[in-house]
Amino acid sequence: MFYISKDKSKIDPKAVERLLKQTYWADKRPSEQIEKSIENSVCYGVFHKETDELIGFARTVTDFATTYYLADVIVDENYRGNGIGKAIVNTVTTDEEMKDLFGILVTRDAHGLYQQYGFVKDGEKSMLKGK
């Protein structure tokens, strides 16, 4: 049904913007800011196998040596409930470039998802994943 790719040439910023419009944290983020965030991050696109439509997205900001910040994890509301969110987080946390780094994220409501992949609550919204 879907596949995940880090190939940025496949990630259309307008498609990411469409997904982010479905969120509480980035629904008003300007197009230029979205484009710049994609350029300066390691991005994970989730694509529908048959149509190549972007149906999920996540990005990490990292120094590739010690830490990454996981941001903008989103699954199109039409595809939720199919394990795509779990697949994205699993892909990030097992990625050769990220797996040995300290992970940080901020979420208001998805703590249970991230806890399955080793993140631990650190306050009301912050979560940390350490080696």
Backbone as XML, in Angstrom:
<?xml version="1.0"?>
<chain id="A" units="angstrom">
  <residue number="1" name="MET">
    <atom name="N" x="0.802" y="-1.200" z="0.000"/>
    <atom name="CA" x="0.000" y="0.000" z="0.000"/>
    <atom name="C" x="0.850" y="1.272" z="0.000"/>
  </residue>
  <residue number="2" name="PHE">
    <atom name="N" x="2.017" y="1.226" z="0.709"/>
    <atom name="CA" x="2.862" y="2.421" z="0.766"/>
    <atom name="C" x="4.325" y="2.033" z="0.875"/>
  </residue>
  <residue number="3" name="TYR">
    <atom name="N" x="5.186" y="3.004" z="0.588"/>
    <atom name="CA" x="6.615" y="2.835" z="0.806"/>
    <atom name="C" x="7.177" y="4.151" z="1.323"/>
  </residue>
  <residue number="4" name="ILE">
    <atom name="N" x="8.329" y="4.078" z="1.972"/>
    <atom name="CA" x="8.969" y="5.250" z="2.568"/>
    <atom name="C" x="10.292" y="5.503" z="1.858"/>
  </residue>
  <residue number="5" name="SER">
    <atom name="N" x="10.535" y="6.773" z="1.537"/>
    <atom name="CA" x="11.768" y="7.141" z="0.842"/>
    <atom name="C" x="12.350" y="8.415" z="1.448"/>
  </residue>
  <residue number="6" name="LYS">
    <atom name="N" x="13.680" y="8.462" z="1.487"/>
    <atom name="CA" x="14.393" y="9.674" z="1.908"/>
    <atom name="C" x="14.831" y="10.509" z="0.707"/>
  </residue>
  <residue number="7" name="ASP">
    <atom name="N" x="14.454" y="10.113" z="-0.471"/>
    <atom name="CA" x="14.823" y="10.825" z="-1.689"/>
    <atom name="C" x="14.060" y="12.146" z="-1.763"/>
  </residue>
  <residue number="8" name="LYS">
    <atom name="N" x="14.746" y="13.243" z="-1.467"/>
    <atom name="CA" x="14.093" y="14.551" z="-1.443"/>
    <atom name="C" x="13.555" y="14.972" z="-2.802"/>
  </residue>
  <residue number="9" name="SER">
    <atom name="N" x="14.118" y="14.446" z="-3.875"/>
    <atom name="CA" x="13.619" y="14.823" z="-5.197"/>
    <atom name="C" x="12.182" y="14.344" z="-5.409"/>
  </residue>
  <residue number="10" name="LYS">
    <atom name="N" x="11.735" y="13.371" z="-4.618"/>
    <atom name="CA" x="10.366" y="12.866" z="-4.708"/>
    <atom name="C" x="9.386" y="13.685" z="-3.864"/>
  </residue>
  <residue number="11" name="ILE">
    <atom name="N" x="9.913" y="14.502" z="-2.956"/>
    <atom name="CA" x="9.053" y="15.216" z="-2.004"/>
    <atom name="C" x="8.682" y="16.595" z="-2.553"/>
  </residue>
  <residue number="12" name="ASP">
    <atom name="N" x="7.421" y="16.757" z="-2.870"/>
    <atom name="CA" x="6.891" y="18.013" z="-3.374"/>
    <atom name="C" x="6.499" y="18.888" z="-2.177"/>
  </residue>
  <residue number="13" name="PRO">
    <atom name="N" x="7.120" y="20.061" z="-2.028"/>
    <atom name="CA" x="6.782" y="20.939" z="-0.904"/>
    <atom name="C" x="5.289" y="21.281" z="-0.823"/>
  </residue>
  <residue number="14" name="LYS">
    <atom name="N" x="4.620" y="21.372" z="-1.947"/>
    <atom name="CA" x="3.174" y="21.661" z="-1.937"/>
    <atom name="C" x="2.389" y="20.494" z="-1.339"/>
  </residue>
  <residue number="15" name="ALA">
    <atom name="N" x="2.844" y="19.271" z="-1.592"/>
    <atom name="CA" x="2.203" y="18.097" z="-1.002"/>
    <atom name="C" x="2.443" y="18.070" z="0.506"/>
  </residue>
  <residue number="16" name="VAL">
    <atom name="N" x="3.639" y="18.453" z="0.939"/>
    <atom name="CA" x="3.931" y="18.539" z="2.373"/>
    <atom name="C" x="3.043" y="19.613" z="3.000"/>
  </residue>
  <residue number="17" name="GLU">
    <atom name="N" x="2.923" y="20.737" z="2.342"/>
    <atom name="CA" x="2.072" y="21.812" z="2.850"/>
    <atom name="C" x="0.627" y="21.329" z="3.009"/>
  </residue>
  <residue number="18" name="ARG">
    <atom name="N" x="0.139" y="20.575" z="2.033"/>
    <atom name="CA" x="-1.222" y="20.027" z="2.115"/>
    <atom name="C" x="-1.371" y="19.154" z="3.359"/>
  </residue>
  <residue number="19" name="LEU">
    <atom name="N" x="-0.380" y="18.319" z="3.635"/>
    <atom name="CA" x="-0.427" y="17.478" z="4.834"/>
    <atom name="C" x="-0.365" y="18.324" z="6.101"/>
  </residue>
  <residue number="20" name="LEU">
    <atom name="N" x="0.541" y="19.294" z="6.133"/>
    <atom name="CA" x="0.709" y="20.107" z="7.332"/>
    <atom name="C" x="-0.516" y="20.958" z="7.637"/>
  </residue>
  <residue number="21" name="LYS">
    <atom name="N" x="-1.323" y="21.253" z="6.640"/>
    <atom name="CA" x="-2.581" y="21.991" z="6.861"/>
    <atom name="C" x="-3.536" y="21.189" z="7.743"/>
  </residue>
  <residue number="22" name="GLN">
    <atom name="N" x="-3.314" y="19.871" z="7.852"/>
    <atom name="CA" x="-4.152" y="18.996" z="8.671"/>
    <atom name="C" x="-3.709" y="18.954" z="10.137"/>
  </residue>
  <residue number="23" name="THR">
    <atom name="N" x="-2.683" y="19.731" z="10.486"/>
    <atom name="CA" x="-2.119" y="19.660" z="11.834"/>
    <atom name="C" x="-2.492" y="20.882" z="12.666"/>
  </residue>
  <residue number="24" name="TYR">
    <atom name="N" x="-2.317" y="20.753" z="13.984"/>
    <atom name="CA" x="-2.509" y="21.894" z="14.882"/>
    <atom name="C" x="-1.232" y="22.707" z="15.017"/>
  </residue>
  <residue number="25" name="TRP">
    <atom name="N" x="-0.088" y="22.115" z="14.680"/>
    <atom name="CA" x="1.183" y="22.799" z="14.919"/>
    <atom name="C" x="1.735" y="23.532" z="13.691"/>
  </residue>
  <residue number="26" name="ALA">
    <atom name="N" x="1.274" y="23.197" z="12.506"/>
    <atom name="CA" x="1.875" y="23.815" z="11.317"/>
    <atom name="C" x="0.838" y="24.196" z="10.260"/>
  </residue>
  <residue number="27" name="ASP">
    <atom name="N" x="-0.417" y="24.291" z="10.644"/>
    <atom name="CA" x="-1.460" y="24.557" z="9.656"/>
    <atom name="C" x="-1.383" y="25.952" z="9.040"/>
  </residue>
  <residue number="28" name="LYS">
    <atom name="N" x="-0.644" y="26.844" z="9.683"/>
    <atom name="CA" x="-0.494" y="28.198" z="9.148"/>
    <atom name="C" x="0.955" y="28.510" z="8.730"/>
  </residue>
  <residue number="29" name="ARG">
    <atom name="N" x="1.772" y="27.482" z="8.667"/>
    <atom name="CA" x="3.172" y="27.679" z="8.297"/>
    <atom name="C" x="3.263" y="28.130" z="6.843"/>
  </residue>
  <residue number="30" name="PRO">
    <atom name="N" x="3.997" y="29.205" z="6.573"/>
    <atom name="CA" x="4.115" y="29.709" z="5.194"/>
    <atom name="C" x="4.862" y="28.733" z="4.274"/>
  </residue>
  <residue number="31" name="SER">
    <atom name="N" x="4.498" y="28.768" z="2.994"/>
    <atom name="CA" x="5.105" y="27.890" z="1.984"/>
    <atom name="C" x="6.622" y="27.999" z="1.970"/>
  </residue>
  <residue number="32" name="GLU">
    <atom name="N" x="7.129" y="29.224" z="2.047"/>
    <atom name="CA" x="8.582" y="29.439" z="1.995"/>
    <atom name="C" x="9.279" y="28.757" z="3.162"/>
  </residue>
  <residue number="33" name="GLN">
    <atom name="N" x="8.649" y="28.796" z="4.316"/>
    <atom name="CA" x="9.223" y="28.167" z="5.507"/>
    <atom name="C" x="9.216" y="26.643" z="5.363"/>
  </residue>
  <residue number="34" name="ILE">
    <atom name="N" x="8.160" y="26.110" z="4.789"/>
    <atom name="CA" x="8.084" y="24.666" z="4.553"/>
    <atom name="C" x="9.185" y="24.232" z="3.595"/>
  </residue>
  <residue number="35" name="GLU">
    <atom name="N" x="9.354" y="24.958" z="2.518"/>
    <atom name="CA" x="10.406" y="24.634" z="1.544"/>
    <atom name="C" x="11.784" y="24.665" z="2.190"/>
  </residue>
  <residue number="36" name="LYS">
    <atom name="N" x="12.058" y="25.695" z="2.982"/>
    <atom name="CA" x="13.360" y="25.820" z="3.637"/>
    <atom name="C" x="13.577" y="24.694" z="4.648"/>
  </residue>
  <residue number="37" name="SER">
    <atom name="N" x="12.515" y="24.321" z="5.375"/>
    <atom name="CA" x="12.648" y="23.242" z="6.361"/>
    <atom name="C" x="12.960" y="21.911" z="5.671"/>
  </residue>
  <residue number="38" name="ILE">
    <atom name="N" x="12.378" y="21.685" z="4.500"/>
    <atom name="CA" x="12.670" y="20.464" z="3.743"/>
    <atom name="C" x="14.123" y="20.477" z="3.261"/>
  </residue>
  <residue number="39" name="GLU">
    <atom name="N" x="14.565" y="21.607" z="2.738"/>
    <atom name="CA" x="15.940" y="21.733" z="2.241"/>
    <atom name="C" x="16.969" y="21.441" z="3.317"/>
  </residue>
  <residue number="40" name="ASN">
    <atom name="N" x="16.676" y="21.826" z="4.561"/>
    <atom name="CA" x="17.649" y="21.758" z="5.642"/>
    <atom name="C" x="17.413" y="20.618" z="6.628"/>
  </residue>
  <residue number="41" name="SER">
    <atom name="N" x="16.669" y="19.608" z="6.205"/>
    <atom name="CA" x="16.360" y="18.479" z="7.077"/>
    <atom name="C" x="16.543" y="17.169" z="6.320"/>
  </residue>
  <residue number="42" name="VAL">
    <atom name="N" x="16.640" y="16.088" z="7.075"/>
    <atom name="CA" x="16.550" y="14.746" z="6.507"/>
    <atom name="C" x="15.062" y="14.434" z="6.494"/>
  </residue>
  <residue number="43" name="CYS">
    <atom name="N" x="14.515" y="14.194" z="5.307"/>
    <atom name="CA" x="13.073" y="14.020" z="5.162"/>
    <atom name="C" x="12.717" y="12.579" z="4.817"/>
  </residue>
  <residue number="44" name="TYR">
    <atom name="N" x="11.563" y="12.164" z="5.293"/>
    <atom name="CA" x="11.034" y="10.828" z="5.055"/>
    <atom name="C" x="9.645" y="11.002" z="4.447"/>
  </residue>
  <residue number="45" name="GLY">
    <atom name="N" x="9.511" y="10.660" z="3.195"/>
    <atom name="CA" x="8.214" y="10.728" z="2.542"/>
    <atom name="C" x="7.580" y="9.352" z="2.503"/>
  </residue>
  <residue number="46" name="VAL">
    <atom name="N" x="6.283" y="9.308" z="2.769"/>
    <atom name="CA" x="5.526" y="8.065" z="2.648"/>
    <atom name="C" x="4.659" y="8.209" z="1.406"/>
  </residue>
  <residue number="47" name="PHE">
    <atom name="N" x="4.823" y="7.269" z="0.488"/>
    <atom name="CA" x="4.161" y="7.365" z="-0.810"/>
    <atom name="C" x="3.235" y="6.180" z="-1.042"/>
  </residue>
  <residue number="48" name="HIS">
    <atom name="N" x="2.101" y="6.455" z="-1.648"/>
    <atom name="CA" x="1.169" y="5.401" z="-2.043"/>
    <atom name="C" x="1.832" y="4.603" z="-3.161"/>
  </residue>
  <residue number="49" name="LYS">
    <atom name="N" x="1.877" y="3.295" z="-3.023"/>
    <atom name="CA" x="2.593" y="2.442" z="-3.997"/>
    <atom name="C" x="2.046" y="2.557" z="-5.411"/>
  </residue>
  <residue number="50" name="GLU">
    <atom name="N" x="0.750" y="2.712" z="-5.550"/>
    <atom name="CA" x="0.162" y="2.723" z="-6.889"/>
    <atom name="C" x="0.178" y="4.094" z="-7.541"/>
  </residue>
  <residue number="51" name="THR">
    <atom name="N" x="-0.014" y="5.150" z="-6.744"/>
    <atom name="CA" x="-0.151" y="6.500" z="-7.320"/>
    <atom name="C" x="1.064" y="7.389" z="-7.094"/>
  </residue>
  <residue number="52" name="ASP">
    <atom name="N" x="1.967" y="6.993" z="-6.210"/>
    <atom name="CA" x="3.129" y="7.793" z="-5.815"/>
    <atom name="C" x="2.733" y="9.093" z="-5.098"/>
  </residue>
  <residue number="53" name="GLU">
    <atom name="N" x="1.486" y="9.187" z="-4.658"/>
    <atom name="CA" x="1.016" y="10.353" z="-3.906"/>
    <atom name="C" x="1.676" y="10.364" z="-2.526"/>
  </residue>
  <residue number="54" name="LEU">
    <atom name="N" x="2.093" y="11.556" z="-2.063"/>
    <atom name="CA" x="2.647" y="11.701" z="-0.718"/>
    <atom name="C" x="1.499" y="11.589" z="0.282"/>
  </residue>
  <residue number="55" name="ILE">
    <atom name="N" x="1.545" y="10.557" z="1.139"/>
    <atom name="CA" x="0.476" y="10.337" z="2.109"/>
    <atom name="C" x="0.974" y="10.437" z="3.550"/>
  </residue>
  <residue number="56" name="GLY">
    <atom name="N" x="2.267" y="10.644" z="3.727"/>
    <atom name="CA" x="2.833" y="10.812" z="5.055"/>
    <atom name="C" x="4.191" y="11.483" z="4.947"/>
  </residue>
  <residue number="57" name="PHE">
    <atom name="N" x="4.630" y="12.025" z="6.064"/>
    <atom name="CA" x="5.867" y="12.803" z="6.032"/>
    <atom name="C" x="6.429" y="12.916" z="7.445"/>
  </residue>
  <residue number="58" name="ALA">
    <atom name="N" x="7.743" y="12.987" z="7.526"/>
    <atom name="CA" x="8.439" y="13.322" z="8.766"/>
    <atom name="C" x="9.791" y="13.885" z="8.373"/>
  </residue>
  <residue number="59" name="ARG">
    <atom name="N" x="10.388" y="14.636" z="9.283"/>
    <atom name="CA" x="11.728" y="15.150" z="9.017"/>
    <atom name="C" x="12.508" y="15.188" z="10.308"/>
  </residue>
  <residue number="60" name="THR">
    <atom name="N" x="13.829" y="15.104" z="10.155"/>
    <atom name="CA" x="14.714" y="15.238" z="11.303"/>
    <atom name="C" x="15.711" y="16.355" z="11.034"/>
  </residue>
  <residue number="61" name="VAL">
    <atom name="N" x="16.024" y="17.065" z="12.095"/>
    <atom name="CA" x="17.071" y="18.081" z="12.072"/>
    <atom name="C" x="18.186" y="17.493" z="12.924"/>
  </residue>
  <residue number="62" name="THR">
    <atom name="N" x="19.401" y="17.417" z="12.366"/>
    <atom name="CA" x="20.453" y="16.685" z="13.059"/>
    <atom name="C" x="21.847" y="17.226" z="12.768"/>
  </residue>
  <residue number="63" name="ASP">
    <atom name="N" x="22.767" y="16.912" z="13.677"/>
    <atom name="CA" x="24.186" y="17.189" z="13.438"/>
    <atom name="C" x="24.903" y="15.924" z="12.955"/>
  </residue>
  <residue number="64" name="PHE">
    <atom name="N" x="24.170" y="14.809" z="12.868"/>
    <atom name="CA" x="24.682" y="13.499" z="12.425"/>
    <atom name="C" x="25.750" y="12.914" z="13.354"/>
  </residue>
  <residue number="65" name="ALA">
    <atom name="N" x="25.960" y="13.532" z="14.502"/>
    <atom name="CA" x="26.982" y="13.033" z="15.424"/>
    <atom name="C" x="26.406" y="12.705" z="16.804"/>
  </residue>
  <residue number="66" name="THR">
    <atom name="N" x="25.507" y="13.546" z="17.286"/>
    <atom name="CA" x="25.020" y="13.361" z="18.647"/>
    <atom name="C" x="23.502" y="13.350" z="18.783"/>
  </residue>
  <residue number="67" name="THR">
    <atom name="N" x="22.796" y="14.186" z="18.021"/>
    <atom name="CA" x="21.389" y="14.437" z="18.303"/>
    <atom name="C" x="20.573" y="14.630" z="17.029"/>
  </residue>
  <residue number="68" name="TYR">
    <atom name="N" x="19.324" y="14.226" z="17.101"/>
    <atom name="CA" x="18.358" y="14.609" z="16.062"/>
    <atom name="C" x="17.072" y="15.072" z="16.732"/>
  </residue>
  <residue number="69" name="TYR">
    <atom name="N" x="16.389" y="15.973" z="16.059"/>
    <atom name="CA" x="15.083" y="16.454" z="16.483"/>
    <atom name="C" x="14.074" y="15.956" z="15.459"/>
  </residue>
  <residue number="70" name="LEU">
    <atom name="N" x="13.108" y="15.184" z="15.903"/>
    <atom name="CA" x="12.080" y="14.642" z="15.028"/>
    <atom name="C" x="10.919" y="15.615" z="14.963"/>
  </residue>
  <residue number="71" name="ALA">
    <atom name="N" x="10.534" y="15.998" z="13.740"/>
    <atom name="CA" x="9.500" y="17.016" z="13.571"/>
    <atom name="C" x="8.545" y="16.653" z="12.440"/>
  </residue>
  <residue number="72" name="ASP">
    <atom name="N" x="7.399" y="17.293" z="12.480"/>
    <atom name="CA" x="6.417" y="17.242" z="11.394"/>
    <atom name="C" x="6.022" y="15.833" z="10.974"/>
  </residue>
  <residue number="73" name="VAL">
    <atom name="N" x="5.845" y="14.955" z="11.945"/>
    <atom name="CA" x="5.363" y="13.608" z="11.639"/>
    <atom name="C" x="3.866" y="13.717" z="11.368"/>
  </residue>
  <residue number="74" name="ILE">
    <atom name="N" x="3.472" y="13.393" z="10.147"/>
    <atom name="CA" x="2.066" y="13.542" z="9.759"/>
    <atom name="C" x="1.684" y="12.448" z="8.765"/>
  </residue>
  <residue number="75" name="VAL">
    <atom name="N" x="0.477" y="11.931" z="8.933"/>
    <atom name="CA" x="-0.114" y="10.983" z="7.996"/>
    <atom name="C" x="-1.415" y="11.600" z="7.509"/>
  </residue>
  <residue number="76" name="ASP">
    <atom name="N" x="-1.630" y="11.582" z="6.206"/>
    <atom name="CA" x="-2.873" y="12.100" z="5.630"/>
    <atom name="C" x="-4.056" y="11.473" z="6.365"/>
  </residue>
  <residue number="77" name="GLU">
    <atom name="N" x="-5.013" y="12.309" z="6.728"/>
    <atom name="CA" x="-6.149" y="11.805" z="7.513"/>
    <atom name="C" x="-6.917" y="10.702" z="6.784"/>
  </residue>
  <residue number="78" name="ASN">
    <atom name="N" x="-6.855" y="10.638" z="5.472"/>
    <atom name="CA" x="-7.533" y="9.582" z="4.709"/>
    <atom name="C" x="-6.820" y="8.229" z="4.808"/>
  </residue>
  <residue number="79" name="TYR">
    <atom name="N" x="-5.584" y="8.223" z="5.328"/>
    <atom name="CA" x="-4.806" y="6.981" z="5.396"/>
    <atom name="C" x="-4.448" y="6.590" z="6.828"/>
  </residue>
  <residue number="80" name="ARG">
    <atom name="N" x="-4.950" y="7.308" z="7.795"/>
    <atom name="CA" x="-4.654" y="6.980" z="9.193"/>
    <atom name="C" x="-5.292" y="5.648" z="9.567"/>
  </residue>
  <residue number="81" name="GLY">
    <atom name="N" x="-4.670" y="4.980" z="10.539"/>
    <atom name="CA" x="-5.184" y="3.692" z="10.985"/>
    <atom name="C" x="-4.643" y="2.512" z="10.195"/>
  </residue>
  <residue number="82" name="ASN">
    <atom name="N" x="-3.663" y="2.768" z="9.346"/>
    <atom name="CA" x="-3.065" y="1.705" z="8.530"/>
    <atom name="C" x="-1.623" y="1.406" z="8.916"/>
  </residue>
  <residue number="83" name="GLY">
    <atom name="N" x="-1.180" y="1.883" z="10.077"/>
    <atom name="CA" x="0.182" y="1.612" z="10.533"/>
    <atom name="C" x="1.240" y="2.509" z="9.922"/>
  </residue>
  <residue number="84" name="ILE">
    <atom name="N" x="0.820" y="3.545" z="9.213"/>
    <atom name="CA" x="1.789" y="4.413" z="8.536"/>
    <atom name="C" x="2.584" y="5.243" z="9.539"/>
  </residue>
  <residue number="85" name="GLY">
    <atom name="N" x="1.926" y="5.777" z="10.561"/>
    <atom name="CA" x="2.638" y="6.546" z="11.585"/>
    <atom name="C" x="3.697" y="5.692" z="12.270"/>
  </residue>
  <residue number="86" name="LYS">
    <atom name="N" x="3.344" y="4.467" z="12.605"/>
    <atom name="CA" x="4.306" y="3.550" z="13.220"/>
    <atom name="C" x="5.468" y="3.270" z="12.270"/>
  </residue>
  <residue number="87" name="ALA">
    <atom name="N" x="5.148" y="3.090" z="10.996"/>
    <atom name="CA" x="6.198" y="2.808" z="10.008"/>
    <atom name="C" x="7.159" y="3.986" z="9.876"/>
  </residue>
  <residue number="88" name="ILE">
    <atom name="N" x="6.636" y="5.203" z="9.905"/>
    <atom name="CA" x="7.510" y="6.382" z="9.809"/>
    <atom name="C" x="8.450" y="6.443" z="11.007"/>
  </residue>
  <residue number="89" name="VAL">
    <atom name="N" x="7.883" y="6.335" z="12.208"/>
    <atom name="CA" x="8.712" y="6.449" z="13.412"/>
    <atom name="C" x="9.719" y="5.303" z="13.476"/>
  </residue>
  <residue number="90" name="ASN">
    <atom name="N" x="9.316" y="4.110" z="13.111"/>
    <atom name="CA" x="10.248" y="2.982" z="13.062"/>
    <atom name="C" x="11.369" y="3.245" z="12.070"/>
  </residue>
  <residue number="91" name="THR">
    <atom name="N" x="11.029" y="3.779" z="10.909"/>
    <atom name="CA" x="12.038" y="4.068" z="9.882"/>
    <atom name="C" x="13.051" y="5.088" z="10.391"/>
  </residue>
  <residue number="92" name="VAL">
    <atom name="N" x="12.569" y="6.137" z="11.033"/>
    <atom name="CA" x="13.478" y="7.164" z="11.562"/>
    <atom name="C" x="14.373" y="6.570" z="12.645"/>
  </residue>
  <residue number="93" name="THR">
    <atom name="N" x="13.792" y="5.871" z="13.593"/>
    <atom name="CA" x="14.567" y="5.388" z="14.740"/>
    <atom name="C" x="15.515" y="4.244" z="14.401"/>
  </residue>
  <residue number="94" name="THR">
    <atom name="N" x="15.300" y="3.592" z="13.266"/>
    <atom name="CA" x="16.217" y="2.526" z="12.850"/>
    <atom name="C" x="17.102" y="2.940" z="11.681"/>
  </residue>
  <residue number="95" name="ASP">
    <atom name="N" x="16.918" y="4.148" z="11.187"/>
    <atom name="CA" x="17.732" y="4.677" z="10.087"/>
    <atom name="C" x="19.206" y="4.658" z="10.512"/>
  </residue>
  <residue number="96" name="GLU">
    <atom name="N" x="20.077" y="4.179" z="9.646"/>
    <atom name="CA" x="21.515" y="4.108" z="9.951"/>
    <atom name="C" x="22.074" y="5.460" z="10.409"/>
  </residue>
  <residue number="97" name="GLU">
    <atom name="N" x="21.559" y="6.555" z="9.863"/>
    <atom name="CA" x="22.049" y="7.889" z="10.219"/>
    <atom name="C" x="21.522" y="8.365" z="11.569"/>
  </residue>
  <residue number="98" name="MET">
    <atom name="N" x="20.439" y="7.780" z="12.073"/>
    <atom name="CA" x="19.800" y="8.271" z="13.297"/>
    <atom name="C" x="19.858" y="7.302" z="14.474"/>
  </residue>
  <residue number="99" name="LYS">
    <atom name="N" x="19.973" y="6.015" z="14.209"/>
    <atom name="CA" x="19.744" y="5.007" z="15.251"/>
    <atom name="C" x="20.641" y="5.125" z="16.478"/>
  </residue>
  <residue number="100" name="ASP">
    <atom name="N" x="21.838" y="5.658" z="16.349"/>
    <atom name="CA" x="22.732" y="5.764" z="17.493"/>
    <atom name="C" x="22.776" y="7.168" z="18.093"/>
  </residue>
  <residue number="101" name="LEU">
    <atom name="N" x="21.894" y="8.047" z="17.614"/>
    <atom name="CA" x="21.874" y="9.422" z="18.096"/>
    <atom name="C" x="20.812" y="9.604" z="19.174"/>
  </residue>
  <residue number="102" name="PHE">
    <atom name="N" x="20.961" y="10.648" z="19.964"/>
    <atom name="CA" x="19.985" y="11.042" z="20.972"/>
    <atom name="C" x="18.821" y="11.713" z="20.255"/>
  </residue>
  <residue number="103" name="GLY">
    <atom name="N" x="17.597" y="11.261" z="20.492"/>
    <atom name="CA" x="16.432" y="11.809" z="19.806"/>
    <atom name="C" x="15.590" y="12.700" z="20.698"/>
  </residue>
  <residue number="104" name="ILE">
    <atom name="N" x="15.060" y="13.748" z="20.121"/>
    <atom name="CA" x="14.207" y="14.704" z="20.826"/>
    <atom name="C" x="12.972" y="14.955" z="19.960"/>
  </residue>
  <residue number="105" name="LEU">
    <atom name="N" x="11.832" y="15.088" z="20.585"/>
    <atom name="CA" x="10.635" y="15.514" z="19.874"/>
    <atom name="C" x="9.704" y="16.215" z="20.849"/>
  </residue>
  <residue number="106" name="VAL">
    <atom name="N" x="8.762" y="16.956" z="20.281"/>
    <atom name="CA" x="7.742" y="17.636" z="21.073"/>
    <atom name="C" x="6.395" y="17.254" z="20.491"/>
  </residue>
  <residue number="107" name="THR">
    <atom name="N" x="5.498" y="16.773" z="21.350"/>
    <atom name="CA" x="4.148" y="16.431" z="20.905"/>
    <atom name="C" x="3.159" y="16.710" z="22.021"/>
  </residue>
  <residue number="108" name="ARG">
    <atom name="N" x="1.995" y="17.093" z="21.638"/>
    <atom name="CA" x="0.935" y="17.382" z="22.602"/>
    <atom name="C" x="0.107" y="16.138" z="22.898"/>
  </residue>
  <residue number="109" name="ASP">
    <atom name="N" x="0.065" y="15.203" z="21.933"/>
    <atom name="CA" x="-0.935" y="14.150" z="22.075"/>
    <atom name="C" x="-0.560" y="12.754" z="21.566"/>
  </residue>
  <residue number="110" name="ALA">
    <atom name="N" x="0.630" y="12.530" z="21.100"/>
    <atom name="CA" x="0.947" y="11.228" z="20.506"/>
    <atom name="C" x="2.017" y="10.480" z="21.299"/>
  </residue>
  <residue number="111" name="HIS">
    <atom name="N" x="2.039" y="10.679" z="22.600"/>
    <atom name="CA" x="3.078" y="10.061" z="23.423"/>
    <atom name="C" x="3.111" y="8.540" z="23.295"/>
  </residue>
  <residue number="112" name="GLY">
    <atom name="N" x="1.938" y="7.919" z="23.243"/>
    <atom name="CA" x="1.868" y="6.456" z="23.154"/>
    <atom name="C" x="2.559" y="5.908" z="21.916"/>
  </residue>
  <residue number="113" name="LEU">
    <atom name="N" x="2.420" y="6.588" z="20.791"/>
    <atom name="CA" x="3.085" y="6.163" z="19.564"/>
    <atom name="C" x="4.595" y="6.165" z="19.750"/>
  </residue>
  <residue number="114" name="TYR">
    <atom name="N" x="5.132" y="7.275" z="20.214"/>
    <atom name="CA" x="6.587" y="7.426" z="20.310"/>
    <atom name="C" x="7.194" y="6.554" z="21.406"/>
  </residue>
  <residue number="115" name="GLN">
    <atom name="N" x="6.436" y="6.284" z="22.465"/>
    <atom name="CA" x="6.944" y="5.419" z="23.535"/>
    <atom name="C" x="7.240" y="4.015" z="23.016"/>
  </residue>
  <residue number="116" name="GLN">
    <atom name="N" x="6.506" y="3.578" z="22.003"/>
    <atom name="CA" x="6.740" y="2.257" z="21.419"/>
    <atom name="C" x="8.118" y="2.140" z="20.774"/>
  </residue>
  <residue number="117" name="TYR">
    <atom name="N" x="8.745" y="3.286" z="20.513"/>
    <atom name="CA" x="10.040" y="3.305" z="19.820"/>
    <atom name="C" x="11.149" y="3.874" z="20.690"/>
  </residue>
  <residue number="118" name="GLY">
    <atom name="N" x="10.949" y="3.821" z="22.012"/>
    <atom name="CA" x="12.005" y="4.160" z="22.944"/>
    <atom name="C" x="12.026" y="5.585" z="23.445"/>
  </residue>
  <residue number="119" name="PHE">
    <atom name="N" x="11.091" y="6.422" z="23.011"/>
    <atom name="CA" x="11.029" y="7.789" z="23.526"/>
    <atom name="C" x="10.351" y="7.772" z="24.894"/>
  </residue>
  <residue number="120" name="VAL">
    <atom name="N" x="10.822" y="8.629" z="25.783"/>
    <atom name="CA" x="10.299" y="8.718" z="27.133"/>
    <atom name="C" x="9.865" y="10.155" z="27.381"/>
  </residue>
  <residue number="121" name="LYS">
    <atom name="N" x="8.712" y="10.302" z="28.023"/>
    <atom name="CA" x="8.222" y="11.650" z="28.323"/>
    <atom name="C" x="9.211" y="12.385" z="29.229"/>
  </residue>
  <residue number="122" name="ASP">
    <atom name="N" x="9.413" y="13.644" z="28.925"/>
    <atom name="CA" x="10.279" y="14.513" z="29.718"/>
    <atom name="C" x="9.532" y="15.842" z="29.863"/>
  </residue>
  <residue number="123" name="GLY">
    <atom name="N" x="8.569" y="15.860" z="30.740"/>
    <atom name="CA" x="7.714" y="17.027" z="30.877"/>
    <atom name="C" x="6.396" y="16.783" z="30.182"/>
  </residue>
  <residue number="124" name="GLU">
    <atom name="N" x="5.631" y="17.849" z="30.006"/>
    <atom name="CA" x="4.292" y="17.736" z="29.429"/>
    <atom name="C" x="4.294" y="17.387" z="27.950"/>
  </residue>
  <residue number="125" name="LYS">
    <atom name="N" x="5.222" y="17.981" z="27.169"/>
    <atom name="CA" x="5.226" y="17.781" z="25.728"/>
    <atom name="C" x="6.499" y="17.150" z="25.189"/>
  </residue>
  <residue number="126" name="SER">
    <atom name="N" x="7.608" y="17.318" z="25.870"/>
    <atom name="CA" x="8.901" y="16.843" z="25.360"/>
    <atom name="C" x="9.053" y="15.333" z="25.544"/>
  </residue>
  <residue number="127" name="MET">
    <atom name="N" x="9.748" y="14.720" z="24.602"/>
    <atom name="CA" x="10.092" y="13.301" z="24.697"/>
    <atom name="C" x="11.531" y="13.136" z="24.257"/>
  </residue>
  <residue number="128" name="LEU">
    <atom name="N" x="12.226" y="12.223" z="24.899"/>
    <atom name="CA" x="13.638" y="11.992" z="24.635"/>
    <atom name="C" x="13.886" y="10.516" z="24.371"/>
  </residue>
  <residue number="129" name="LYS">
    <atom name="N" x="14.848" y="10.246" z="23.526"/>
    <atom name="CA" x="15.256" y="8.855" z="23.243"/>
    <atom name="C" x="16.770" y="8.827" z="23.285"/>
  </residue>
  <residue number="130" name="GLY">
    <atom name="N" x="17.325" y="8.123" z="24.248"/>
    <atom name="CA" x="18.778" y="8.070" z="24.383"/>
    <atom name="C" x="19.315" y="6.678" z="24.260"/>
  </residue>
  <residue number="131" name="LYS">
    <atom name="N" x="20.573" y="6.614" z="23.994"/>
    <atom name="CA" x="21.268" y="5.334" z="23.887"/>
    <atom name="C" x="21.855" y="4.990" z="25.221"/>
  </residue>
</chain>
